Amino acid sequence: MSRIFITGSSDGLGLMAAKLLAEEGHQVTLHARNDARAADAHRSLPRAEAIVVGDLSSIAETRQLANSVNALGRYNAVIHNAGVGYREPRRIETVDGLAHVFAINVLAPYLLTALMTPPDRLVYLSSGMHSGGDASLDDPQWKARRWNGAQAYSDSKLLDVVLAFAVARRWPSVLANALEPGWVPTKMGGAGAPDDLSLAPVTQAWLAVSDDTAAKVTGQYFYHQKLHPVDRAARRTDLQDKLLTYCAGLTSTPLPG
Ligand SMILES: NC(=O)c1ccc[n+]([C@@H]2O[C@H](COP(=O)([O-])OP(=O)(O)OC[C@H]3O[C@@H](n4cnc5c(N)ncnc54)[C@H](OP(=O)(O)O)[C@@H]3O)[C@@H](O)[C@H]2O)c1
């Protein structure tokens, strides 16, 4: 039996993975953006061990969330699942003056990783759209570029893989991997998404708890429980270090170790 914390588990793939893991007898802590969504999450999975609250678009709330989770004890696995999609019609600025998509999809998993007691396994949700992403960090806050929601999402999902691989390299005692779940009909994916929804939460649950040799690797990228090609930029250690330095500067919180 493992203890697993899943961000963004009030809905979609986070909630589906939580249900799979709970059905297997694991203890799952859910996360919602506010109290109303936490109540929804509780109704969806009453047997969850705990539910924590925090809006990941805010550095202060994300920091508080890390404190709340740490107070619940150490986790065996954390699934960084929460995310916003590619349909934002304009650049939305967070309370910290950052681009909304970057703040939620990249900076929040970075900060939670840096602040939470390290688990045995870390799982980061990327997307097939990562392959069109720009990991240069030349304009991560979309101050110079004309807004393009799909590009902002692609950039963020490539940076999620860069983050996963950076953590894998920095923390050899932790298994840190990334995956794409397929394009599936959640709130984010939209009703017309073509891939199999039932398969979409399986790989992240498997990476979090399985004793299969194939799941007990680090610094790898998966699709449907198989190793999958990943943009070669994610393997560049200079980009990995640049991302860690950039996120550390934004949050005044370096990655330990
Ligand atoms: N669906 C797809 O086709 C697809 C494809 C590739 C990758 N992915 C990735 O899979 C992950 C899950 O996506 P999904 O399809 O399950 O999306 P979803 O149904 O929209 O669920 C996203 C989850 O993240 C939460 N969230 C969003 N913004 C938040 C914030 N500021 N603070 C706290 N929580 C926040 C949402 O809370 P609310 O419910 O309150 O909004 C929800 O629980 C994402 O990382 C996504 O990039 C999805």
The ligand as a Gaussian input file, in Angstrom:
#p B3LYP/6-31G(d) Opt

LIG

0 1
 N       -7.142000      15.640000     -21.660000
 C       -6.187000      15.494000     -22.569000
 O       -6.460000      15.197000     -23.755000
 C       -4.741000      15.656000     -22.186000
 C       -3.788000      15.398000     -23.179000
 C       -2.442000      15.542000     -22.852000
 C       -2.074000      15.909000     -21.578000
 N       -3.029000      16.158000     -20.635000
 C       -2.571000      16.587000     -19.321000
 O       -3.225000      15.844000     -18.308000
 C       -3.362000      16.633000     -17.115000
 C       -4.794000      16.566000     -16.629000
 O       -5.608000      17.102000     -17.649000
 P       -7.182000      16.828000     -17.715000
 O       -7.484000      16.504000     -19.125000
 O       -7.595000      15.902000     -16.646000
 O       -7.734000      18.299000     -17.430000
 P       -9.023000      18.770000     -16.611000
 O      -10.116000      17.796000     -16.753000
 O       -9.248000      20.179000     -17.066000
 O       -8.519000      18.759000     -15.098000
 C       -7.476000      19.604000     -14.701000
 C       -7.362000      19.582000     -13.207000
 O       -6.420000      20.601000     -12.816000
 C       -7.062000      21.477000     -11.892000
 N       -6.552000      22.845000     -11.968000
 C       -6.505000      23.643000     -13.043000
 N       -6.048000      24.861000     -12.702000
 C       -5.793000      24.827000     -11.384000
 C       -5.317000      25.767000     -10.442000
 N       -5.017000      27.032000     -10.792000
 N       -5.168000      25.398000      -9.161000
 C       -5.480000      24.136000      -8.776000
 N       -5.954000      23.203000      -9.613000
 C       -6.112000      23.540000     -10.912000
 C       -8.515000      21.418000     -12.285000
 O       -9.348000      21.947000     -11.275000
 P      -10.882000      22.359000     -11.632000
 O      -11.579000      21.065000     -11.846000
 O      -11.341000      23.127000     -10.450000
 O      -10.796000      23.172000     -12.902000
 C       -8.681000      19.921000     -12.519000
 O       -8.790000      19.228000     -11.304000
 C       -2.886000      18.045000     -17.485000
 O       -1.592000      18.261000     -16.991000
 C       -2.896000      18.029000     -19.007000
 O       -1.948000      18.949000     -19.557000
 C       -4.354000      16.045000     -20.900000

